Amino acid sequence: MKATLQEVATALAGLTGEPHPLALPEQEE
């Protein structure tokens, strides 16, 4: 399975604690 750019961005945002341009609020999990 490959992580999408949005998933990667969300993960990075969680690790850094900062918002990420690709981490959109519209996430379907």
C-alpha positions as CSV (number, residue, x, y, z in Angstrom):
1,M,0.0,0.0,0.0
2,K,1.2,3.5,-0.9
3,A,0.4,6.5,1.3
4,T,-1.2,9.3,-0.6
5,L,0.4,12.8,-0.5
6,Q,-2.4,13.9,1.7
7,E,-1.8,11.1,4.2
8,V,1.9,11.8,4.2
9,A,1.2,15.5,4.7
10,T,-1.2,14.7,7.6
11,A,1.4,12.5,9.2
12,L,4.1,15.2,8.9
13,A,1.7,17.8,10.3
14,G,1.1,15.5,13.3
15,L,4.8,15.0,13.8
16,T,5.8,18.6,13.5
17,G,2.7,19.9,15.2
18,E,2.4,22.5,12.5
19,P,-0.2,22.8,9.7
20,H,0.7,21.5,6.3
21,P,-0.5,22.9,3.0
22,L,-1.4,19.4,1.8
23,A,-3.1,18.4,5.1
24,L,-6.6,19.4,4.2
25,P,-9.4,19.4,6.8
26,E,-11.5,17.3,4.4
27,Q,-10.2,13.9,5.3
28,E,-12.1,10.7,4.8
29,E,-10.9,7.8,7.0
